[in-house]
Amino acid sequence: MARSITVIPAKQISTAESGTAQSVQKLKMAAYCRVSTDQEEQLLSYENQVNYYTNYISDNPLYEYAGTYADEGISGTNTKKRDEFNRMIADCRAGKIDMIITKSISRFARNTLDCLNYVRELKDLGIGIIFEKENINTLDAKGEVLLTILSSLAQDESRSISENCTWGIRRRFETGKHKMSTKRFLGYDTDETGKLVINRTQEPIVIRLYQEFLDGKTTDYIKRIFEREGVKNWDGGTKWQSTTLMSMLENEKYKGDALLQKSYTVDFLTKKRTQNKGEIQMFYVEDDHDAIISKRIWECVQLEIKRRKKYLEEHWDKLLFPPAGKQSICIQDYLRRLQ
């Protein structure tokens, strides 16, 4: 027996029932903007993005303006340091946003995994992202497939930029050119060309450190002397670390030389850096800048550091486990008296 099928037409909603289109709830639309450096031309782009999206959302009758979130001078390869981005995601989770609009995938994120994770999380919350440049709405069926492909391309672009920057830095190192931050470097400042120049106020502290060490004091003992006397460190404070003093004693820059590429970036996405133990090239530049410590004094300090380490290694068991009837020696007390 043939089945009977009746088509039920869609209900026609009258103007009176719907109250016209004005009764449709507006979408709470937010915009996200980002520029990856703080250069002047990039900041102009940042301001243009903020102004454009603020006007775009406010002028559209279908949208309710939910704010503009904007990060400037922040890399897109990682979301941890993007305060505005993280605030926007928190507002999405709190139900304050229905839709996000941004210029492109690379503005949103260059890390494929981060990008897809956030897109999927927001999609589960019913929140879409419109990428204007790529003409993608993540709530569309084809959105995620296209997004996976395009965000991978954006990540490759970021890798290429990172490799080009690394190549440029290494080429400068080969010619002895370098720039370094002296914010935490006691004894030196940089001039307008990036060259190291002696900080005459901090210079006597460095000289005293080297002399005190050669006089037989340990870095822990020198630390306590400096703190007791109120000697100021690189940030103007009077708190010192013995490890910091030791790194100063081993730093070749105090004798006027420069060892370049002591560390390197392991992963362009995480920006993680690690100490270079021979994995990649290093470059040693002699007489790179004015010295605070003479080469002879610096070499004497290195020999003294090695002598103390060797002595400690050879006598470690005796220090920890003294012969019967002998009083146990505190390692720190031993180090303070070591000459």
One Martini backbone bead per residue (centre of mass of N, CA, C, O) as a GRO file, in nm:
protein
  339
    1MET     BB    1   0.094   0.036   0.025
    2ALA     BB    2   0.083   0.361  -0.024
    3ARG     BB    3   0.212   0.638   0.089
    4SER     BB    4   0.121   0.932   0.266
    5ILE     BB    5   0.213   1.269   0.163
    6THR     BB    6   0.244   1.579   0.339
    7VAL     BB    7   0.283   1.912   0.281
    8ILE     BB    8   0.424   2.157   0.501
    9PRO     BB    9   0.423   2.468   0.504
   10ALA     BB   10   0.564   2.747   0.569
   11LYS     BB   11   0.544   2.994   0.784
   12GLN     BB   12   0.395   3.304   0.759
   13ILE     BB   13   0.529   3.600   0.866
   14SER     BB   14   0.403   3.868   0.973
   15THR     BB   15   0.449   4.192   1.045
   16ALA     BB   16   0.287   4.189   1.306
   17GLU     BB   17   0.427   3.941   1.438
   18SER     BB   18   0.733   4.047   1.407
   19GLY     BB   19   0.767   4.365   1.413
   20THR     BB   20   0.964   4.342   1.223
   21ALA     BB   21   1.308   4.353   1.201
   22GLN     BB   22   1.345   4.509   1.479
   23SER     BB   23   1.293   4.240   1.666
   24VAL     BB   24   1.561   4.154   1.599
   25GLN     BB   25   1.836   4.053   1.739
   26LYS     BB   26   2.129   4.176   1.796
   27LEU     BB   27   2.457   4.151   1.734
   28LYS     BB   28   2.745   4.114   1.927
   29MET     BB   29   3.003   4.310   1.804
   30ALA     BB   30   3.350   4.251   1.759
   31ALA     BB   31   3.691   4.369   1.751
   32TYR     BB   32   4.016   4.269   1.610
   33CYS     BB   33   4.346   4.408   1.667
   34ARG     BB   34   4.682   4.394   1.501
   35VAL     BB   35   5.029   4.462   1.555
   36SER     BB   36   5.373   4.339   1.551
   37THR     BB   37   5.477   4.637   1.581
   38ASP     BB   38   5.611   4.976   1.692
   39GLN     BB   39   5.612   5.110   1.442
   40GLU     BB   40   5.487   5.382   1.292
   41GLU     BB   41   5.335   5.240   1.053
   42GLN     BB   42   5.194   5.030   1.238
   43LEU     BB   43   5.039   5.228   1.420
   44LEU     BB   44   4.868   5.339   1.192
   45SER     BB   45   4.730   5.071   1.128
   46TYR     BB   46   4.605   5.036   1.404
   47GLU     BB   47   4.427   5.293   1.402
   48ASN     BB   48   4.269   5.222   1.146
   49GLN     BB   49   4.137   4.964   1.250
   50VAL     BB   50   3.985   5.083   1.488
   51ASN     BB   51   3.817   5.293   1.329
   52TYR     BB   52   3.684   5.109   1.122
   53TYR     BB   53   3.534   4.902   1.318
   54THR     BB   54   3.378   5.100   1.483
   55ASN     BB   55   3.211   5.212   1.241
   56TYR     BB   56   3.109   4.947   1.115
   57ILE     BB   57   2.936   4.856   1.359
   58SER     BB   58   2.774   5.116   1.430
   59ASP     BB   59   2.640   5.138   1.122
   60ASN     BB   60   2.506   4.858   1.177
   61PRO     BB   61   2.179   4.742   1.241
   62LEU     BB   62   2.266   4.429   1.316
   63TYR     BB   63   2.456   4.565   1.526
   64GLU     BB   64   2.625   4.552   1.838
   65TYR     BB   65   2.849   4.719   2.014
   66ALA     BB   66   3.130   4.530   2.191
   67GLY     BB   67   3.401   4.627   2.090
   68THR     BB   68   3.759   4.697   2.091
   69TYR     BB   69   4.038   4.486   2.035
   70ALA     BB   70   4.388   4.588   2.105
   71ASP     BB   71   4.711   4.507   1.980
   72GLU     BB   72   5.047   4.631   2.029
   73GLY     BB   73   5.358   4.504   1.963
   74ILE     BB   74   5.257   4.195   1.904
   75SER     BB   75   5.288   3.878   1.862
   76GLY     BB   76   5.108   3.611   1.676
   77THR     BB   77   5.245   3.325   1.776
   78ASN     BB   78   5.128   3.419   2.064
   79THR     BB   79   4.874   3.462   2.333
   80LYS     BB   80   4.997   3.525   2.620
   81LYS     BB   81   5.075   3.855   2.557
   82ARG     BB   82   4.764   3.913   2.475
   83ASP     BB   83   4.552   4.090   2.651
   84GLU     BB   84   4.311   4.160   2.461
   85PHE     BB   85   4.259   3.881   2.355
   86ASN     BB   86   4.202   3.748   2.633
   87ARG     BB   87   3.966   3.937   2.703
   88MET     BB   88   3.786   3.856   2.468
   89ILE     BB   89   3.756   3.556   2.538
   90ALA     BB   90   3.631   3.606   2.817
   91ASP     BB   91   3.378   3.756   2.703
   92CYS     BB   92   3.273   3.519   2.542
   93ARG     BB   93   3.233   3.328   2.787
   94ALA     BB   94   3.033   3.559   2.921
   95GLY     BB   95   2.831   3.663   2.675
   96LYS     BB   96   2.929   3.955   2.528
   97ILE     BB   97   2.965   3.784   2.252
   98ASP     BB   98   2.871   3.683   1.902
   99MET     BB   99   3.093   3.846   1.725
  100ILE     BB  100   3.388   3.851   1.510
  101ILE     BB  101   3.612   4.097   1.370
  102THR     BB  102   3.878   4.071   1.120
  103LYS     BB  103   4.112   4.112   0.885
  104SER     BB  104   4.290   3.838   0.951
  105ILE     BB  105   4.449   3.558   1.035
  106SER     BB  106   4.728   3.697   1.104
  107ARG     BB  107   4.592   3.888   1.318
  108PHE     BB  108   4.487   3.661   1.506
  109ALA     BB  109   4.693   3.416   1.399
  110ARG     BB  110   5.005   3.216   1.336
  111ASN     BB  111   4.898   2.980   1.505
  112THR     BB  112   4.731   2.709   1.420
  113LEU     BB  113   4.645   2.583   1.688
  114ASP     BB  114   4.532   2.832   1.826
  115CYS     BB  115   4.330   2.912   1.612
  116LEU     BB  116   4.156   2.649   1.608
  117ASN     BB  117   4.087   2.635   1.909
  118TYR     BB  118   3.931   2.906   1.921
  119VAL     BB  119   3.730   2.858   1.697
  120ARG     BB  120   3.598   2.604   1.826
  121GLU     BB  121   3.516   2.723   2.094
  122LEU     BB  122   3.339   2.954   1.977
  123LYS     BB  123   3.153   2.771   1.811
  124ASP     BB  124   3.035   2.621   2.063
  125LEU     BB  125   2.920   2.916   2.160
  126GLY     BB  126   2.812   3.061   1.882
  127ILE     BB  127   3.083   3.198   1.774
  128GLY     BB  128   3.197   3.404   1.525
  129ILE     BB  129   3.443   3.459   1.257
  130ILE     BB  130   3.551   3.737   1.061
  131PHE     BB  131   3.748   3.724   0.764
  132GLU     BB  132   3.790   3.958   0.537
  133LYS     BB  133   4.018   3.884   0.337
  134GLU     BB  134   3.909   3.566   0.311
  135ASN     BB  135   3.599   3.537   0.339
  136ILE     BB  136   3.533   3.426   0.647
  137ASN     BB  137   3.297   3.215   0.822
  138THR     BB  138   3.306   2.993   1.088
  139LEU     BB  139   2.988   2.907   1.063
  140ASP     BB  140   3.050   2.783   0.818
  141ALA     BB  141   3.109   2.484   0.667
  142LYS     BB  142   3.384   2.587   0.508
  143GLY     BB  143   3.554   2.740   0.720
  144GLU     BB  144   3.757   2.527   0.853
  145VAL     BB  145   3.903   2.430   0.602
  146LEU     BB  146   4.011   2.704   0.513
  147LEU     BB  147   4.146   2.778   0.782
  148THR     BB  148   4.359   2.555   0.792
  149ILE     BB  149   4.508   2.640   0.537
  150LEU     BB  150   4.555   2.949   0.595
  151SER     BB  151   4.698   2.920   0.875
  152SER     BB  152   4.937   2.760   0.765
  153LEU     BB  153   5.038   2.987   0.583
  154ALA     BB  154   5.079   3.190   0.813
  155GLN     BB  155   5.292   3.019   0.961
  156ASP     BB  156   5.497   3.011   0.729
  157GLU     BB  157   5.536   3.314   0.721
  158SER     BB  158   5.652   3.337   1.008
  159ARG     BB  159   5.894   3.153   0.960
  160SER     BB  160   6.021   3.321   0.736
  161ILE     BB  161   6.063   3.577   0.900
  162SER     BB  162   6.241   3.450   1.120
  163GLU     BB  163   6.467   3.349   0.927
  164ASN     BB  164   6.539   3.628   0.811
  165CYS     BB  165   6.620   3.757   1.079
  166THR     BB  166   6.840   3.553   1.155
  167TRP     BB  167   7.015   3.598   0.907
  168GLY     BB  168   7.071   3.902   0.956
  169ILE     BB  169   7.209   3.873   1.232
  170ARG     BB  170   7.443   3.682   1.142
  171ARG     BB  171   7.566   3.875   0.934
  172ARG     BB  172   7.640   4.089   1.148
  173PHE     BB  173   7.820   3.911   1.323
  174GLU     BB  174   8.039   3.855   1.102
  175THR     BB  175   8.109   4.187   1.123
  176GLY     BB  176   8.065   4.273   1.442
  177LYS     BB  177   7.766   4.337   1.463
  178HIS     BB  178   7.571   4.485   1.740
  179LYS     BB  179   7.292   4.457   1.975
  180MET     BB  180   7.226   4.559   2.319
  181SER     BB  181   7.102   4.530   2.628
  182THR     BB  182   7.156   4.748   2.938
  183LYS     BB  183   6.943   4.716   3.165
  184ARG     BB  184   7.117   4.444   3.300
  185PHE     BB  185   7.408   4.605   3.258
  186LEU     BB  186   7.670   4.654   3.442
  187GLY     BB  187   7.874   4.946   3.319
  188TYR     BB  188   7.671   4.992   3.068
  189ASP     BB  189   7.593   5.159   2.771
  190THR     BB  190   7.424   5.309   2.490
  191ASP     BB  191   7.437   5.448   2.202
  192GLU     BB  192   7.291   5.553   1.903
  193THR     BB  193   7.446   5.288   1.759
  194GLY     BB  194   7.483   5.053   2.000
  195LYS     BB  195   7.731   5.112   2.152
  196LEU     BB  196   7.945   5.053   2.402
  197VAL     BB  197   7.944   5.241   2.712
  198ILE     BB  198   8.066   5.372   2.987
  199ASN     BB  199   7.957   5.371   3.321
  200ARG     BB  200   8.093   5.579   3.557
  201THR     BB  201   7.918   5.498   3.808
  202GLN     BB  202   7.952   5.167   3.774
  203GLU     BB  203   8.253   5.098   3.732
  204PRO     BB  204   8.363   5.065   4.036
  205ILE     BB  205   8.200   4.805   4.096
  206VAL     BB  206   8.341   4.619   3.897
  207ILE     BB  207   8.629   4.658   3.997
  208ARG     BB  208   8.575   4.562   4.288
  209LEU     BB  209   8.481   4.277   4.231
  210TYR     BB  210   8.750   4.175   4.109
  211GLN     BB  211   8.929   4.243   4.354
  212GLU     BB  212   8.781   4.085   4.575
  213PHE     BB  213   8.818   3.809   4.440
  214LEU     BB  214   9.138   3.818   4.432
  215ASP     BB  215   9.145   3.848   4.757
  216GLY     BB  216   8.935   3.575   4.827
  217LYS     BB  217   8.650   3.622   4.775
  218THR     BB  218   8.330   3.547   4.749
  219THR     BB  219   8.027   3.608   4.607
  220ASP     BB  220   7.868   3.582   4.872
  221TYR     BB  221   8.039   3.784   5.033
  222ILE     BB  222   8.012   4.025   4.841
  223LYS     BB  223   7.709   4.047   4.855
  224ARG     BB  224   7.701   4.122   5.164
  225ILE     BB  225   7.868   4.378   5.137
  226PHE     BB  226   7.692   4.534   4.937
  227GLU     BB  227   7.434   4.528   5.113
  228ARG     BB  228   7.555   4.667   5.366
  229GLU     BB  229   7.651   4.931   5.186
  230GLY     BB  230   7.440   4.996   4.945
  231VAL     BB  231   7.495   4.888   4.674
  232LYS     BB  232   7.412   4.950   4.347
  233ASN     BB  233   7.244   4.823   4.096
  234TRP     BB  234   7.100   4.827   3.784
  235ASP     BB  235   6.803   4.921   3.939
  236GLY     BB  236   6.892   5.068   4.230
  237GLY     BB  237   6.927   4.844   4.408
  238THR     BB  238   7.052   4.632   4.708
  239LYS     BB  239   7.008   4.358   4.568
  240TRP     BB  240   7.189   4.051   4.556
  241GLN     BB  241   7.354   3.797   4.348
  242SER     BB  242   7.590   3.556   4.321
  243THR     BB  243   7.529   3.473   4.024
  244THR     BB  244   7.561   3.755   3.906
  245LEU     BB  245   7.858   3.798   3.989
  246MET     BB  246   7.968   3.556   3.832
  247SER     BB  247   7.878   3.649   3.549
  248MET     BB  248   8.055   3.903   3.558
  249LEU     BB  249   8.332   3.753   3.586
  250GLU     BB  250   8.268   3.591   3.294
  251ASN     BB  251   8.246   3.856   3.127
  252GLU     BB  252   8.403   3.969   2.835
  253LYS     BB  253   8.302   4.272   2.815
  254TYR     BB  254   8.493   4.391   3.046
  255LYS     BB  255   8.754   4.356   2.828
  256GLY     BB  256   8.617   4.446   2.526
  257ASP     BB  257   8.464   4.202   2.440
  258ALA     BB  258   8.259   3.977   2.209
  259LEU     BB  259   8.013   3.727   2.242
  260LEU     BB  260   7.821   3.593   1.989
  261GLN     BB  261   7.558   3.389   2.030
  262LYS     BB  262   7.485   3.252   2.323
  263SER     BB  263   7.196   3.249   2.204
  264TYR     BB  264   6.879   3.089   2.093
  265THR     BB  265   6.610   3.013   1.891
  266VAL     BB  266   6.416   2.725   1.888
  267ASP     BB  267   6.112   2.859   1.861
  268PHE     BB  268   5.909   3.069   1.676
  269LEU     BB  269   5.646   3.036   1.847
  270THR     BB  270   5.758   3.049   2.159
  271LYS     BB  271   6.051   3.199   2.181
  272LYS     BB  272   6.251   3.003   2.275
  273ARG     BB  273   6.550   3.007   2.466
  274THR     BB  274   6.900   2.901   2.445
  275GLN     BB  275   7.193   2.786   2.513
  276ASN     BB  276   7.498   2.797   2.345
  277LYS     BB  277   7.680   2.470   2.296
  278GLY     BB  278   7.746   2.446   1.962
  279GLU     BB  279   7.500   2.426   1.764
  280ILE     BB  280   7.596   2.713   1.681
  281GLN     BB  281   7.733   2.980   1.586
  282MET     BB  282   8.005   3.188   1.689
  283PHE     BB  283   8.128   3.528   1.782
  284TYR     BB  284   8.452   3.683   1.820
  285VAL     BB  285   8.520   4.013   1.952
  286GLU     BB  286   8.784   4.216   1.951
  287ASP     BB  287   8.782   4.524   2.060
  288ASP     BB  288   8.474   4.643   2.063
  289HIS     BB  289   8.533   4.806   2.336
  290ASP     BB  290   8.558   4.953   2.620
  291ALA     BB  291   8.731   4.881   2.905
  292ILE     BB  292   8.724   4.800   3.257
  293ILE     BB  293   8.901   4.543   3.228
  294SER     BB  294   9.174   4.395   3.207
  295LYS     BB  295   9.295   4.120   3.055
  296ARG     BB  296   9.472   4.019   3.288
  297ILE     BB  297   9.261   4.026   3.513
  298TRP     BB  298   9.048   3.850   3.376
  299GLU     BB  299   9.229   3.594   3.352
  300CYS     BB  300   9.282   3.564   3.655
  301VAL     BB  301   8.988   3.512   3.732
  302GLN     BB  302   8.950   3.250   3.566
  303LEU     BB  303   9.170   3.089   3.713
  304GLU     BB  304   9.041   3.114   3.997
  305ILE     BB  305   8.778   2.974   3.932
  306LYS     BB  306   8.906   2.702   3.851
  307ARG     BB  307   9.059   2.647   4.114
  308ARG     BB  308   8.812   2.634   4.302
  309LYS     BB  309   8.658   2.410   4.155
  310LYS     BB  310   8.879   2.195   4.175
  311TYR     BB  311   8.905   2.188   4.481
  312LEU     BB  312   8.612   2.112   4.539
  313GLU     BB  313   8.611   1.841   4.381
  314GLU     BB  314   8.854   1.705   4.544
  315HIS     BB  315   8.703   1.787   4.851
  316TRP     BB  316   8.401   1.704   4.880
  317ASP     BB  317   8.399   1.453   5.069
  318LYS     BB  318   8.540   1.592   5.313
  319LEU     BB  319   8.324   1.809   5.355
  320LEU     BB  320   8.079   1.610   5.398
  321PHE     BB  321   8.291   1.364   5.519
  322PRO     BB  322   8.445   1.371   5.785
  323PRO     BB  323   8.645   1.259   5.994
  324ALA     BB  324   8.665   1.121   6.277
  325GLY     BB  325   8.620   1.388   6.514
  326LYS     BB  326   8.533   1.585   6.308
  327GLN     BB  327   8.407   1.872   6.211
  328SER     BB  328   8.167   1.982   6.030
  329ILE     BB  329   8.156   2.149   5.718
  330CYS     BB  330   8.039   2.424   5.584
  331ILE     BB  331   8.024   2.505   5.266
  332GLN     BB  332   7.985   2.811   5.288
  333ASP     BB  333   8.222   2.860   5.483
  334TYR     BB  334   8.435   2.754   5.296
  335LEU     BB  335   8.389   2.947   5.057
  336ARG     BB  336   8.450   3.211   5.221
  337ARG     BB  337   8.762   3.104   5.293
  338LEU     BB  338   8.858   3.068   5.021
  339GLN     BB  339   9.216   3.098   4.858
   0.00000   0.00000   0.00000
